[in-house]
Amino acid sequence: MKILIIEDVETSGLLLESLLIELGHQAKWVANTWQARVAMSRDCPELVLMDEVLPGESSLDFYPELVAQKVPFAWITSQSDRVKHDSFVESGALGRFLKPTVHSEFDAGSSALVGRASRRELAEQSRFWRQLISKLENKT
């Protein structure tokens, strides 16, 4: 499956991209909606995972374009708010998923994730993303 990830936190975007590739998907990470438009003009994704809070143009401003193009999408967020969840699902999203946060500082290297995050935190991130992708594959 071709999956576009819109996530402004580089480490989260690279981690998700590498996990999706490991699971056999074609994944591309971008940091904002402008980069997403460029990526989508080159190759339309079958699924978009986007952070709710982005710098510049928000995902709330961007998602109508996904609806118009009939591209399935889901929000990934660190903010828990049930009212928002319900309204986002009504917007046509496959869901609004609360992502785990890594509390340790870590940096993304050019070819591999290198850092100070504990193995437990990274394992938790990996488990979360694998479960989320499995759920979304069943919905698309």
HELIX and SHEET records of a PDB file:
HELIX    1   1 GLU A   10  GLU A   22  1                                  13    
HELIX    2   2 THR A   33  ARG A   42  1                                  10    
HELIX    3   3 SER A   59  ALA A   68  1                                  10    
HELIX    4   4 ARG A   82  GLU A   90  1                                   9    
HELIX    5   5 ARG A  119  LYS A  139  1                                  21    
SHEET    1   A 5 GLN A  26  VAL A  30  0                                        
SHEET    2   A 5 LYS A   2  ILE A   6  1                                        
SHEET    3   A 5 LEU A  47  ASP A  51  1                                        
SHEET    4   A 5 PHE A  73  THR A  77  1                                        
SHEET    5   A 5 ARG A  96  LEU A  98  1                                        
SHEET    1   B 2 PHE A 106  ALA A 108  0                                        
SHEET    2   B 2 LEU A 113  GLY A 115 -1                                        
END                                                                             
